[in-house]
């Protein structure tokens, strides 16, 4: 998948341009036959054609697609932001504090141990 902006267009599936040309009667006979065959084979393509028929202006479709892409981008940005907030940030001071406390504990233990041995 080299084109990340068109992740759902697999080989053999129709592009949005082909569907719009079909709806406006601008496709060749061969394209029309291929699209009608795919409509018969796939309920998804059939639903896509029916949904696109409700739009009278092709610019409306483009605006709607852009709006959906913006909403999707916002949702994914929110998820990424939440994920980054949950992640533990680099806390060097915490590591240093833990090491100092461990060093103090070990030093205290050794002091008590050697003082006991002397007495």
C-alpha positions in Angstrom: 0.0 0.0 0.0 2.1 2.8 -1.2 -0.8 5.3 -1.4 -1.9 5.9 2.2 -4.7 8.3 1.2 -6.5 5.6 -0.7 -6.3 2.7 1.7 -9.7 1.1 0.8 -9.2 1.0 -2.9 -7.9 -2.6 -3.5 -7.1 -4.0 -7.0 -10.3 -4.8 -8.9 -12.5 -2.4 -6.9 -14.0 0.7 -8.3 -12.6 4.1 -7.6 -14.8 7.0 -6.7 -14.1 8.7 -10.0 -15.3 5.6 -11.9 -18.5 5.5 -9.8 -19.2 9.2 -10.5 -18.6 8.8 -14.2 -21.0 5.8 -14.2 -23.7 7.8 -12.4 -23.4 10.8 -14.8 -23.4 8.6 -17.9 -19.8 9.5 -18.9 -18.3 6.0 -18.7 -17.7 3.8 -21.8 -19.7 0.8 -22.5 -17.0 -1.5 -21.2 -16.7 0.4 -17.9 -20.5 0.3 -17.6 -20.6 -3.4 -18.1 -17.8 -3.9 -15.6 -19.5 -1.7 -13.0 -22.9 -3.4 -13.5 -21.2 -6.8 -13.2 -19.6 -5.7 -9.9 -22.9 -4.3 -8.7 -24.5 -7.7 -9.3 -21.6 -9.5 -7.5 -21.1 -7.1 -4.6 -23.7 -5.7 -2.3 -21.2 -3.1 -1.2 -20.8 -1.7 -4.7 -24.5 -1.7 -5.1 -25.0 0.2 -1.9 -22.3 2.7 -3.0 -24.1 3.4 -6.3 -27.4 3.8 -4.5 -25.9 6.2 -2.0 -24.1 8.3 -4.6 -27.4 8.6 -6.5 -28.7 10.8 -3.7 -26.1 13.4 -4.4 -27.1 15.6 -7.3 -23.8 17.6 -7.5 -20.4 15.9 -7.7 -18.9 18.8 -5.7 -21.3 17.8 -2.8 -19.7 14.4 -2.8 -16.2 15.9 -2.7 -17.2 18.2 0.1 -18.7 15.4 2.1 -15.6 13.2 1.6 -13.4 16.1 2.8 -15.6 16.6 5.8 -15.4 12.9 6.7 -11.6 12.9 6.3 -11.3 15.9 8.6 -13.5 14.2 11.2 -11.5 11.0 10.9 -8.2 12.9 11.3 -9.6 14.7 14.4 -10.6 11.4 15.9 -7.3 9.7 15.2 -5.4 12.8 16.5 -7.4 12.6 19.8 -6.6 8.9 20.2 -2.9 9.5 19.6 -2.9 12.4 22.1 -4.7 10.2 24.7 -2.2 7.4 24.1 0.7 9.8 24.5 -0.7 11.2 27.7 -1.0 7.7 29.2 2.5 6.8 28.4 5.1 7.3 31.1 7.3 10.2 30.2 11.1 10.1 30.8 11.4 10.8 34.5 15.1 11.0 35.2 14.6 12.6 38.6 12.5 9.6 39.7 15.2 7.2 38.7 17.9 9.2 40.5 15.7 9.5 43.7 15.1 5.7 43.7 18.9 5.1 43.3 19.7 7.5 46.1 17.1 5.9 48.5 18.5 2.4 47.7 22.1 3.7 48.3 21.0 5.2 51.6 19.3 1.9 52.6 22.4 -0.1 51.7 24.7 2.3 53.5 22.4 2.3 56.6 22.4 -1.5 56.7 26.2 -1.7 56.4 26.6 0.9 59.1 24.3 -1.0 61.5 25.9 -4.3 60.6 29.5 -3.1 61.2 28.5 -1.3 64.4 27.0 -4.5 65.8 30.1 -6.5 64.9 32.4 -4.0 66.7 30.3 -4.2 69.9 
